[in-house]
Amino acid sequence: LKNPDFPGQEPVPGTRMPTLDEVFALAPRGTFTFNIETKMSERPGESPEPEEFVRLVLASIRKHKLEKRVILQSFDFRTLRIMRSLAPEIRLAALYAGAPKDLVALSKEAANAEIVSPNFMLVGRDSVAKAHAAGLQVIPWTPNRPEQWARMVEAEVDAIITDDPAGLIAFLKERGLR
């Protein structure tokens, strides 16, 4: 089915979602980082309980010896707190959507996540500078247009999560930023 929210995406019949182990098996192809998001359902039975979910993800990370190449991100800070207690070496990213919030406080709520990932509308130069002064990285989501990317570059974010990576790369190359 075609998602009306993403008109540029084309469904490919027969395509299936890879398992986490299949994704991690790609590790030898480069030195890239895996940014893994735990998506928790509010409906009973649709996802494991947070502790079990984190244990399963961690087992796969350890099986592939990728502790130094994984970031675990989530809107559900329970999973971040559990991962911090089980594997403090795994980097954490606190995803956030809601009322404007201090990014340093957001990190603290999320088990001292090293990365804060708010909705891009909540990001500005001052909030990024304050987060950087506290030793945090800021990686907003999901600006998808050049004027939005320009605002994120101006704010000096560390990276950008977008639904249009090819467009973002072209934008950055045009400006000599990549």
Secondary structure by P-SEA (a helix, b strand, c coil): ccccccccccccccbbbbccccccccccccccccbbbbbbbccccccccaaaaaaaaaaaaaaacccccbbbbcccaaaaaaaaaacccbbbbbbbbcccccaaaaaaaaccccbbbcccccccaaaaaaaaaabbbbbbcccccaaaaaaaaaacccccccccaaaaaaaaaaaccc
